[in-house]
Amino acid sequence: EPFDYYMFGQNYIRPLVDYRNSYVGNISIFQDMEQKLQQGHNVVLMSNHQTEADPAIIALLLERSNPWISENIVYVAGDRVVTDPLCKPFSMGRNLICVYSKKHM
């Protein structure tokens, strides 16, 4: 059967999250977003993430309160996440729009 790269990434990162001290602020906003998405509207979240693990951490922190968003969020990523052998297995389980930098073209 196919390998589940999404759960691979989630289970790899899960022990690194300190759930007692980590939280999503303004969780009601995510509930409103999920309702809008289910109605067919678009929602754009913008952030400046710091690590390759950020998509998995976001999904982990939302998996109980907003599982639909957790599994269906689409990330914009640089080409390195699909070409770097260490990043690629984690990226394969995510919905990605890949952006190629002009520096590498």
MOPAC internal coordinates of N, CA, C and O (Angstrom, degrees):
PM7 1SCF
backbone

  N    0.0000 0     0.00 0     0.00 0    0    0    0
  C    1.4493 1     0.00 0     0.00 0    1    0    0
  C    1.5196 1   109.18 1     0.00 0    2    1    0
  O    1.2310 1   119.01 1   -19.70 1    3    2    1
  N    1.3038 1   119.49 1   160.30 1    3    2    1
  C    1.4690 1   120.65 1  -178.77 1    5    3    2
  C    1.5341 1   111.97 1   -64.35 1    6    5    3
  O    1.2310 1   121.36 1   -30.98 1    7    6    5
  N    1.3078 1   115.00 1   149.02 1    7    6    5
  C    1.4606 1   121.72 1   177.34 1    9    7    6
  C    1.5202 1   108.87 1   -78.13 1   10    9    7
  O    1.2310 1   119.73 1   -44.69 1   11   10    9
  N    1.3257 1   118.12 1   135.31 1   11   10    9
  C    1.4584 1   123.02 1  -178.67 1   13   11   10
  C    1.5332 1   109.52 1   -91.41 1   14   13   11
  O    1.2310 1   120.93 1   -88.94 1   15   14   13
  N    1.3265 1   115.84 1    91.06 1   15   14   13
  C    1.4573 1   121.03 1  -178.23 1   17   15   14
  C    1.5246 1   112.03 1   -68.37 1   18   17   15
  O    1.2310 1   120.31 1   150.73 1   19   18   17
  N    1.3263 1   117.02 1   -29.27 1   19   18   17
  C    1.4702 1   119.80 1   178.13 1   21   19   18
  C    1.5246 1   109.79 1   -61.98 1   22   21   19
  O    1.2310 1   120.30 1   128.00 1   23   22   21
  N    1.3374 1   117.04 1   -52.00 1   23   22   21
  C    1.4648 1   120.15 1  -179.01 1   25   23   22
  C    1.5267 1   111.25 1   -68.42 1   26   25   23
  O    1.2310 1   119.93 1   148.28 1   27   26   25
  N    1.3224 1   117.73 1   -31.72 1   27   26   25
  C    1.4632 1   120.96 1   174.96 1   29   27   26
  C    1.5308 1   109.75 1   -57.40 1   30   29   27
  O    1.2310 1   120.19 1   130.43 1   31   30   29
  N    1.3324 1   117.24 1   -49.57 1   31   30   29
  C    1.4614 1   121.31 1   179.55 1   33   31   30
  C    1.5151 1   112.11 1   -64.41 1   34   33   31
  O    1.2310 1   120.80 1   137.77 1   35   34   33
  N    1.3367 1   116.08 1   -42.23 1   35   34   33
  C    1.4610 1   120.10 1   179.90 1   37   35   34
  C    1.5293 1   110.89 1   -62.84 1   38   37   35
  O    1.2310 1   120.41 1   132.15 1   39   38   37
  N    1.3188 1   116.82 1   -47.85 1   39   38   37
  C    1.4658 1   120.45 1  -177.32 1   41   39   38
  C    1.5248 1   112.72 1   -70.45 1   42   41   39
  O    1.2310 1   120.11 1   153.03 1   43   42   41
  N    1.3282 1   117.40 1   -26.97 1   43   42   41
  C    1.4566 1   120.82 1   177.71 1   45   43   42
  C    1.5348 1   110.71 1   -71.20 1   46   45   43
  O    1.2310 1   120.66 1   139.18 1   47   46   45
  N    1.3344 1   116.34 1   -40.82 1   47   46   45
  C    1.4652 1   121.58 1  -176.15 1   49   47   46
  C    1.5237 1   111.99 1   -85.04 1   50   49   47
  O    1.2310 1   119.74 1   152.31 1   51   50   49
  N    1.3287 1   118.10 1   -27.69 1   51   50   49
  C    1.4772 1   122.69 1  -174.40 1   53   51   50
  C    1.5286 1   113.74 1   -47.59 1   54   53   51
  O    1.2310 1   118.14 1   133.38 1   55   54   53
  N    1.3478 1   121.15 1   -46.62 1   55   54   53
  C    1.4746 1   119.85 1  -179.15 1   57   55   54
  C    1.5284 1   113.97 1   -67.40 1   58   57   55
  O    1.2310 1   120.04 1   165.49 1   59   58   57
  N    1.3169 1   117.53 1   -14.51 1   59   58   57
  C    1.4628 1   120.73 1  -178.64 1   61   59   58
  C    1.5237 1   113.06 1   -86.69 1   62   61   59
  O    1.2310 1   120.31 1   170.02 1   63   62   61
  N    1.3396 1   117.01 1    -9.98 1   63   62   61
  C    1.4599 1   121.00 1  -178.72 1   65   63   62
  C    1.5256 1   109.72 1   -91.99 1   66   65   63
  O    1.2310 1   120.61 1   -52.80 1   67   66   65
  N    1.3136 1   116.43 1   127.20 1   67   66   65
  C    1.4641 1   122.24 1   176.91 1   69   67   66
  C    1.5285 1   107.58 1   -89.12 1   70   69   67
  O    1.2310 1   120.57 1   -89.84 1   71   70   69
  N    1.3338 1   116.52 1    90.16 1   71   70   69
  C    1.4599 1   121.68 1  -173.74 1   73   71   70
  C    1.5273 1   112.98 1   -64.80 1   74   73   71
  O    1.2310 1   119.93 1   153.40 1   75   74   73
  N    1.3228 1   117.73 1   -26.60 1   75   74   73
  C    1.4687 1   119.77 1   179.20 1   77   75   74
  C    1.5180 1   112.32 1   -67.91 1   78   77   75
  O    1.2310 1   120.46 1   151.47 1   79   78   77
  N    1.3315 1   116.73 1   -28.53 1   79   78   77
  C    1.4580 1   120.44 1  -176.85 1   81   79   78
  C    1.5307 1   113.43 1  -115.13 1   82   81   79
  O    1.2310 1   119.81 1  -176.37 1   83   82   81
  N    1.3286 1   117.97 1     3.63 1   83   82   81
  C    1.4608 1   121.77 1  -178.86 1   85   83   82
  C    1.5228 1   109.55 1  -110.33 1   86   85   83
  O    1.2310 1   120.95 1   -38.20 1   87   86   85
  N    1.3041 1   115.80 1   141.80 1   87   86   85
  C    1.4574 1   119.55 1   179.46 1   89   87   86
  C    1.5266 1   109.36 1  -156.54 1   90   89   87
  O    1.2310 1   121.30 1   -16.70 1   91   90   89
  N    1.3198 1   115.13 1   163.30 1   91   90   89
  C    1.4591 1   121.74 1   173.30 1   93   91   90
  C    1.5200 1   106.25 1  -104.02 1   94   93   91
  O    1.2310 1   120.48 1   -61.82 1   95   94   93
  N    1.3098 1   116.69 1   118.18 1   95   94   93
  C    1.4555 1   120.33 1   177.79 1   97   95   94
  C    1.5221 1   110.90 1   -73.62 1   98   97   95
  O    1.2310 1   120.64 1   -28.11 1   99   98   97
  N    1.3108 1   116.38 1   151.89 1   99   98   97
  C    1.4600 1   122.75 1   178.07 1  101   99   98
  C    1.5297 1   112.22 1    53.83 1  102  101   99
  O    1.2310 1   120.75 1  -131.67 1  103  102  101
  N    1.3256 1   116.18 1    48.33 1  103  102  101
  C    1.4667 1   120.87 1  -176.58 1  105  103  102
  C    1.5242 1   112.04 1   -58.10 1  106  105  103
  O    1.2310 1   119.87 1   153.66 1  107  106  105
  N    1.3276 1   117.86 1   -26.34 1  107  106  105
  C    1.4689 1   120.42 1   179.21 1  109  107  106
  C    1.5307 1   111.27 1   -62.15 1  110  109  107
  O    1.2310 1   120.13 1   151.13 1  111  110  109
  N    1.3185 1   117.36 1   -28.87 1  111  110  109
  C    1.4650 1   120.71 1   177.32 1  113  111  110
  C    1.5231 1   109.82 1   -64.42 1  114  113  111
  O    1.2310 1   120.21 1   140.89 1  115  114  113
  N    1.3334 1   117.20 1   -39.11 1  115  114  113
  C    1.4580 1   120.38 1   178.50 1  117  115  114
  C    1.5284 1   111.21 1   -67.65 1  118  117  115
  O    1.2310 1   120.45 1   146.55 1  119  118  117
  N    1.3175 1   116.75 1   -33.45 1  119  118  117
  C    1.4669 1   120.05 1   175.92 1  121  119  118
  C    1.5248 1   110.05 1   -66.55 1  122  121  119
  O    1.2310 1   120.11 1   138.64 1  123  122  121
  N    1.3264 1   117.40 1   -41.36 1  123  122  121
  C    1.4645 1   121.26 1   175.99 1  125  123  122
  C    1.5307 1   110.79 1   -63.48 1  126  125  123
  O    1.2310 1   120.57 1   137.98 1  127  126  125
  N    1.3401 1   116.52 1   -42.02 1  127  126  125
  C    1.4602 1   120.71 1   178.60 1  129  127  126
  C    1.5236 1   110.90 1   -60.95 1  130  129  127
  O    1.2310 1   120.62 1   136.12 1  131  130  129
  N    1.3402 1   116.42 1   -43.88 1  131  130  129
  C    1.4554 1   119.70 1  -179.04 1  133  131  130
  C    1.5236 1   111.06 1   -62.12 1  134  133  131
  O    1.2310 1   119.93 1   139.74 1  135  134  133
  N    1.3342 1   117.74 1   -40.26 1  135  134  133
  C    1.4649 1   120.82 1   176.83 1  137  135  134
  C    1.5283 1   110.89 1   -61.83 1  138  137  135
  O    1.2310 1   120.50 1   135.36 1  139  138  137
  N    1.3296 1   116.66 1   -44.64 1  139  138  137
  C    1.4659 1   120.66 1   179.12 1  141  139  138
  C    1.5258 1   111.12 1   -62.73 1  142  141  139
  O    1.2310 1   120.23 1   137.86 1  143  142  141
  N    1.3218 1   117.16 1   -42.14 1  143  142  141
  C    1.4660 1   120.78 1   178.89 1  145  143  142
  C    1.5263 1   111.62 1   -63.79 1  146  145  143
  O    1.2310 1   120.52 1   138.49 1  147  146  145
  N    1.3265 1   116.62 1   -41.51 1  147  146  145
  C    1.4603 1   120.57 1   178.77 1  149  147  146
  C    1.5328 1   110.97 1   -63.92 1  150  149  147
  O    1.2310 1   120.24 1   152.89 1  151  150  149
  N    1.3316 1   117.15 1   -27.11 1  151  150  149
  C    1.4670 1   121.78 1   178.21 1  153  151  150
  C    1.5287 1   112.00 1   -83.51 1  154  153  151
  O    1.2310 1   120.19 1   176.19 1  155  154  153
  N    1.3418 1   117.23 1    -3.81 1  155  154  153
  C    1.4552 1   120.70 1   177.77 1  157  155  154
  C    1.5137 1   115.14 1    98.31 1  158  157  155
  O    1.2310 1   119.84 1  -175.47 1  159  158  157
  N    1.3226 1   117.90 1     4.53 1  159  158  157
  C    1.4621 1   121.45 1   177.88 1  161  159  158
  C    1.5333 1   109.41 1   -79.29 1  162  161  159
  O    1.2310 1   121.00 1   -13.70 1  163  162  161
  N    1.3185 1   115.69 1   166.30 1  163  162  161
  C    1.4606 1   121.66 1   176.62 1  165  163  162
  C    1.5183 1   110.05 1  -104.83 1  166  165  163
  O    1.2310 1   120.67 1   -33.37 1  167  166  165
  N    1.3171 1   116.32 1   146.63 1  167  166  165
  C    1.4620 1   122.56 1   176.26 1  169  167  166
  C    1.5213 1   107.11 1  -134.47 1  170  169  167
  O    1.2310 1   120.42 1   -46.21 1  171  170  169
  N    1.3128 1   116.80 1   133.79 1  171  170  169
  C    1.4589 1   121.62 1   178.28 1  173  171  170
  C    1.5250 1   108.06 1  -120.11 1  174  173  171
  O    1.2310 1   120.62 1   -54.87 1  175  174  173
  N    1.3170 1   116.42 1   125.13 1  175  174  173
  C    1.4685 1   122.90 1   173.19 1  177  175  174
  C    1.5197 1   106.95 1  -110.27 1  178  177  175
  O    1.2310 1   120.52 1   -44.60 1  179  178  177
  N    1.3094 1   116.62 1   135.40 1  179  178  177
  C    1.4613 1   119.77 1   178.73 1  181  179  178
  C    1.5209 1   108.45 1  -122.36 1  182  181  179
  O    1.2310 1   121.41 1   -44.21 1  183  182  181
  N    1.3234 1   114.90 1   135.79 1  183  182  181
  C    1.4585 1   119.44 1   177.18 1  185  183  182
  C    1.5161 1   109.14 1  -149.71 1  186  185  183
  O    1.2310 1   121.49 1   -17.36 1  187  186  185
  N    1.2896 1   114.75 1   162.64 1  187  186  185
  C    1.4580 1   121.53 1   174.28 1  189  187  186
  C    1.5175 1   105.79 1  -111.22 1  190  189  187
  O    1.2310 1   120.96 1   -88.30 1  191  190  189
  N    1.3196 1   115.77 1    91.70 1  191  190  189
  C    1.4561 1   117.89 1  -175.19 1  193  191  190
  C    1.5259 1   111.00 1   -79.72 1  194  193  191
  O    1.2310 1   121.27 1   -18.39 1  195  194  193
  N    1.3038 1   115.17 1   161.61 1  195  194  193
  C    1.4557 1   121.20 1  -172.40 1  197  195  194
  C    1.5199 1   114.91 1  -109.30 1  198  197  195
  O    1.2310 1   119.90 1   158.82 1  199  198  197
  N    1.3327 1   117.79 1   -21.18 1  199  198  197
  C    1.4649 1   119.81 1  -176.81 1  201  199  198
  C    1.5247 1   110.18 1  -137.90 1  202  201  199
  O    1.2310 1   120.74 1   -15.14 1  203  202  201
  N    1.3076 1   116.19 1   164.86 1  203  202  201
  C    1.4657 1   121.08 1   175.90 1  205  203  202
  C    1.5227 1   110.87 1   -69.85 1  206  205  203
  O    1.2310 1   120.16 1   163.15 1  207  206  205
  N    1.3246 1   117.29 1   -16.85 1  207  206  205
  C    1.4665 1   120.88 1  -179.08 1  209  207  206
  C    1.5246 1   112.82 1   -84.18 1  210  209  207
  O    1.2310 1   119.54 1   171.25 1  211  210  209
  N    1.3172 1   118.49 1    -8.75 1  211  210  209
  C    1.4668 1   120.56 1  -176.47 1  213  211  210
  C    1.5252 1   114.23 1   -55.17 1  214  213  211
  O    1.2310 1   118.28 1   135.88 1  215  214  213
  N    1.3325 1   120.88 1   -44.12 1  215  214  213
  C    1.4722 1   118.60 1   177.33 1  217  215  214
  C    1.5287 1   112.94 1   -58.17 1  218  217  215
  O    1.2310 1   120.10 1   139.39 1  219  218  217
  N    1.3204 1   117.42 1   -40.61 1  219  218  217
  C    1.4714 1   120.27 1   178.92 1  221  219  218
  C    1.5259 1   110.67 1   -67.75 1  222  221  219
  O    1.2310 1   120.21 1   141.70 1  223  222  221
  N    1.3135 1   117.21 1   -38.30 1  223  222  221
  C    1.4630 1   120.38 1  -179.79 1  225  223  222
  C    1.5227 1   110.39 1   -67.25 1  226  225  223
  O    1.2310 1   120.16 1   137.51 1  227  226  225
  N    1.3297 1   117.30 1   -42.49 1  227  226  225
  C    1.4632 1   120.43 1   176.91 1  229  227  226
  C    1.5195 1   109.80 1   -59.56 1  230  229  227
  O    1.2310 1   120.51 1   133.56 1  231  230  229
  N    1.3304 1   116.64 1   -46.44 1  231  230  229
  C    1.4648 1   120.57 1   179.87 1  233  231  230
  C    1.5297 1   111.42 1   -63.27 1  234  233  231
  O    1.2310 1   120.04 1   140.78 1  235  234  233
  N    1.3242 1   117.52 1   -39.22 1  235  234  233
  C    1.4651 1   120.61 1   178.96 1  237  235  234
  C    1.5241 1   111.64 1   -64.60 1  238  237  235
  O    1.2310 1   120.51 1   137.62 1  239  238  237
  N    1.3272 1   116.63 1   -42.38 1  239  238  237
  C    1.4607 1   120.23 1  -178.14 1  241  239  238
  C    1.5316 1   112.55 1   -71.54 1  242  241  239
  O    1.2310 1   120.35 1   160.45 1  243  242  241
  N    1.3322 1   116.93 1   -19.55 1  243  242  241
  C    1.4625 1   120.58 1   179.15 1  245  243  242
  C    1.5375 1   113.37 1  -102.87 1  246  245  243
  O    1.2310 1   119.81 1   173.78 1  247  246  245
  N    1.3334 1   117.97 1    -6.22 1  247  246  245
  C    1.4660 1   118.88 1  -171.11 1  249  247  246
  C    1.5216 1   114.52 1   -64.53 1  250  249  247
  O    1.2310 1   119.07 1   152.56 1  251  250  249
  N    1.3061 1   119.38 1   -27.44 1  251  250  249
  C    1.4717 1   120.72 1   178.65 1  253  251  250
  C    1.5178 1   112.07 1   -87.00 1  254  253  251
  O    1.2310 1   120.17 1   135.91 1  255  254  253
  N    1.3222 1   117.27 1   -44.09 1  255  254  253
  C    1.4629 1   120.33 1  -176.07 1  257  255  254
  C    1.5309 1   112.50 1   -81.74 1  258  257  255
  O    1.2310 1   120.19 1   143.81 1  259  258  257
  N    1.3240 1   117.24 1   -36.19 1  259  258  257
  C    1.4670 1   122.04 1  -176.42 1  261  259  258
  C    1.5287 1   110.47 1  -139.32 1  262  261  259
  O    1.2310 1   119.90 1  -111.05 1  263  262  261
  N    1.3298 1   117.79 1    68.95 1  263  262  261
  C    1.4642 1   119.65 1  -175.89 1  265  263  262
  C    1.5279 1   113.80 1   -61.93 1  266  265  263
  O    1.2310 1   120.16 1   148.95 1  267  266  265
  N    1.3307 1   117.29 1   -31.05 1  267  266  265
  C    1.4657 1   118.91 1  -179.41 1  269  267  266
  C    1.5296 1   110.19 1   -65.35 1  270  269  267
  O    1.2310 1   120.50 1   133.71 1  271  270  269
  N    1.3356 1   116.65 1   -46.29 1  271  270  269
  C    1.4704 1   120.20 1   176.97 1  273  271  270
  C    1.5241 1   109.61 1   -62.92 1  274  273  271
  O    1.2310 1   120.53 1   135.76 1  275  274  273
  N    1.3137 1   116.59 1   -44.24 1  275  274  273
  C    1.4606 1   121.87 1  -178.26 1  277  275  274
  C    1.5281 1   111.93 1   -53.27 1  278  277  275
  O    1.2310 1   120.13 1   137.80 1  279  278  277
  N    1.3182 1   117.36 1   -42.20 1  279  278  277
  C    1.4680 1   121.03 1  -175.94 1  281  279  278
  C    1.5232 1   113.78 1   -89.96 1  282  281  279
  O    1.2310 1   119.62 1   159.12 1  283  282  281
  N    1.3264 1   118.33 1   -20.88 1  283  282  281
  C    1.4627 1   120.24 1  -171.80 1  285  283  282
  C    1.5204 1   115.05 1  -112.13 1  286  285  283
  O    1.2310 1   119.61 1   178.58 1  287  286  285
  N    1.3151 1   118.35 1    -1.42 1  287  286  285
  C    1.4616 1   120.42 1   179.62 1  289  287  286
  C    1.5356 1   109.41 1   -59.91 1  290  289  287
  O    1.2310 1   120.89 1   -37.64 1  291  290  289
  N    1.3220 1   115.90 1   142.36 1  291  290  289
  C    1.4628 1   121.98 1   178.90 1  293  291  290
  C    1.5245 1   107.32 1  -108.71 1  294  293  291
  O    1.2310 1   120.93 1   -51.70 1  295  294  293
  N    1.3140 1   115.82 1   128.30 1  295  294  293
  C    1.4666 1   122.13 1  -177.52 1  297  295  294
  C    1.5203 1   110.03 1  -105.88 1  298  297  295
  O    1.2310 1   120.68 1   -35.78 1  299  298  297
  N    1.3286 1   116.31 1   144.22 1  299  298  297
  C    1.4494 1   121.64 1   170.25 1  301  299  298
  C    1.5232 1   106.21 1   -93.49 1  302  301  299
  O    1.2310 1   120.74 1   -50.37 1  303  302  301
  N    1.3098 1   116.19 1   129.63 1  303  302  301
  C    1.4669 1   119.86 1  -174.89 1  305  303  302
  C    1.5213 1   111.18 1  -136.93 1  306  305  303
  O    1.2310 1   121.26 1   -27.57 1  307  306  305
  N    1.3005 1   115.19 1   152.43 1  307  306  305
  C    1.4594 1   120.56 1   173.38 1  309  307  306
  C    1.5217 1   110.27 1   -76.98 1  310  309  307
  O    1.2310 1   120.94 1   -15.85 1  311  310  309
  N    1.3098 1   115.81 1   164.15 1  311  310  309
  C    1.4684 1   120.05 1  -175.57 1  313  311  310
  C    1.5224 1   113.76 1   -63.90 1  314  313  311
  O    1.2310 1   119.90 1   158.91 1  315  314  313
  N    1.3174 1   117.80 1   -21.09 1  315  314  313
  C    1.4664 1   120.27 1  -178.04 1  317  315  314
  C    1.5240 1   112.46 1   -60.75 1  318  317  315
  O    1.2310 1   120.08 1   147.81 1  319  318  317
  N    1.3463 1   117.44 1   -32.19 1  319  318  317
  C    1.4635 1   118.97 1  -176.51 1  321  319  318
  C    1.5254 1   113.03 1   -70.04 1  322  321  319
  O    1.2310 1   120.29 1   165.64 1  323  322  321
  N    1.3272 1   117.05 1   -14.36 1  323  322  321
  C    1.4721 1   118.94 1   176.77 1  325  323  322
  C    1.5232 1   112.37 1  -109.49 1  326  325  323
  O    1.2310 1   120.45 1   175.15 1  327  326  325
  N    1.3349 1   116.75 1    -4.85 1  327  326  325
  C    1.4666 1   119.29 1   179.09 1  329  327  326
  C    1.5232 1   113.04 1  -113.25 1  330  329  327
  O    1.2310 1   119.49 1   151.94 1  331  330  329
  N    1.3166 1   118.58 1   -28.06 1  331  330  329
  C    1.4607 1   122.82 1   179.58 1  333  331  330
  C    1.5278 1   109.25 1   -73.90 1  334  333  331
  O    1.2310 1   119.66 1   -55.93 1  335  334  333
  N    1.3471 1   118.25 1   124.07 1  335  334  333
  C    1.4651 1   120.74 1  -176.49 1  337  335  334
  C    1.5325 1   114.37 1   -60.41 1  338  337  335
  O    1.2310 1   120.01 1   152.93 1  339  338  337
  N    1.3437 1   117.59 1   -27.07 1  339  338  337
  C    1.4636 1   119.68 1   178.62 1  341  339  338
  C    1.5262 1   112.31 1   -80.70 1  342  341  339
  O    1.2310 1   119.80 1   149.57 1  343  342  341
  N    1.3231 1   117.99 1   -30.43 1  343  342  341
  C    1.4646 1   122.07 1  -178.81 1  345  343  342
  C    1.5201 1   112.66 1   -85.76 1  346  345  343
  O    1.2310 1   120.80 1   146.10 1  347  346  345
  N    1.3237 1   116.07 1   -33.90 1  347  346  345
  C    1.4644 1   120.45 1  -170.21 1  349  347  346
  C    1.5323 1   114.47 1   -55.47 1  350  349  347
  O    1.2310 1   118.02 1   134.65 1  351  350  349
  N    1.3351 1   121.37 1   -45.35 1  351  350  349
  C    1.4721 1   119.04 1  -179.21 1  353  351  350
  C    1.5273 1   113.52 1   -59.94 1  354  353  351
  O    1.2310 1   120.20 1   148.30 1  355  354  353
  N    1.3218 1   117.22 1   -31.70 1  355  354  353
  C    1.4599 1   120.94 1   179.27 1  357  355  354
  C    1.5262 1   110.75 1   -78.12 1  358  357  355
  O    1.2310 1   120.15 1   146.75 1  359  358  357
  N    1.3123 1   117.31 1   -33.25 1  359  358  357
  C    1.4562 1   121.88 1  -179.74 1  361  359  358
  C    1.5205 1   112.32 1   -73.77 1  362  361  359
  O    1.2310 1   120.46 1   150.97 1  363  362  361
  N    1.3204 1   116.73 1   -29.03 1  363  362  361
  C    1.4629 1   120.20 1  -176.39 1  365  363  362
  C    1.5268 1   112.53 1   -64.96 1  366  365  363
  O    1.2310 1   119.82 1   159.88 1  367  366  365
  N    1.3046 1   117.95 1   -20.12 1  367  366  365
  C    1.4565 1   120.88 1   178.94 1  369  367  366
  C    1.5163 1   113.66 1   -93.60 1  370  369  367
  O    1.2310 1   120.01 1  -173.48 1  371  370  369
  N    1.3152 1   117.58 1     6.52 1  371  370  369
  C    1.4709 1   122.45 1  -178.19 1  373  371  370
  C    1.5210 1   110.25 1  -113.14 1  374  373  371
  O    1.2310 1   121.30 1   -24.20 1  375  374  373
  N    1.3186 1   115.12 1   155.80 1  375  374  373
  C    1.4588 1   121.11 1   171.38 1  377  375  374
  C    1.5231 1   106.06 1   -85.79 1  378  377  375
  O    1.2310 1   120.50 1   -64.70 1  379  378  377
  N    1.3300 1   116.64 1   115.30 1  379  378  377
  C    1.4633 1   120.51 1  -173.80 1  381  379  378
  C    1.5212 1   112.51 1  -122.66 1  382  381  379
  O    1.2310 1   121.44 1   -35.45 1  383  382  381
  N    1.3147 1   114.85 1   144.55 1  383  382  381
  C    1.4523 1   122.17 1   162.06 1  385  383  382
  C    1.5146 1   103.46 1  -110.25 1  386  385  383
  O    1.2310 1   120.45 1   -65.73 1  387  386  385
  N    1.3127 1   116.75 1   114.27 1  387  386  385
  C    1.4652 1   121.17 1  -173.77 1  389  387  386
  C    1.5310 1   110.20 1   -91.62 1  390  389  387
  O    1.2310 1   121.18 1   -50.62 1  391  390  389
  N    1.3289 1   115.35 1   129.38 1  391  390  389
  C    1.4560 1   122.46 1   179.40 1  393  391  390
  C    1.5165 1   107.93 1  -111.41 1  394  393  391
  O    1.2310 1   120.80 1   -52.00 1  395  394  393
  N    1.3182 1   116.07 1   128.00 1  395  394  393
  C    1.4553 1   120.78 1   179.52 1  397  395  394
  C    1.5208 1   109.39 1   -98.50 1  398  397  395
  O    1.2310 1   120.78 1   -54.37 1  399  398  397
  N    1.3107 1   116.12 1   125.63 1  399  398  397
  C    1.4608 1   122.21 1  -178.57 1  401  399  398
  C    1.5233 1   110.86 1   -69.11 1  402  401  399
  O    1.2310 1   120.85 1   -35.04 1  403  402  401
  N    1.3340 1   115.97 1   144.96 1  403  402  401
  C    1.4631 1   120.06 1   176.53 1  405  403  402
  C    1.5192 1   111.41 1   -63.06 1  406  405  403
  O    1.2310 1   120.58 1   152.76 1  407  406  405
  N    1.3394 1   116.50 1   -27.24 1  407  406  405
  C    1.4588 1   119.90 1  -179.55 1  409  407  406
  C    1.5284 1   111.77 1   -62.40 1  410  409  407
  O    1.2310 1   120.42 1   150.43 1  411  410  409
  N    1.3274 1   116.80 1   -29.57 1  411  410  409
  C    1.4594 1   120.40 1  -174.66 1  413  411  410
  C    1.5254 1   113.68 1   -97.81 1  414  413  411
  O    1.2310 1   119.82 1   177.78 1  415  414  413
  N    1.3155 1   117.96 1    -2.22 1  415  414  413
  C    1.4657 1   119.81 1  -176.75 1  417  415  414
  C    1.5173 1   111.06 1   -87.81 1  418  417  415
  O    1.2310 1   120.10 1   180.00 1  419  418  417

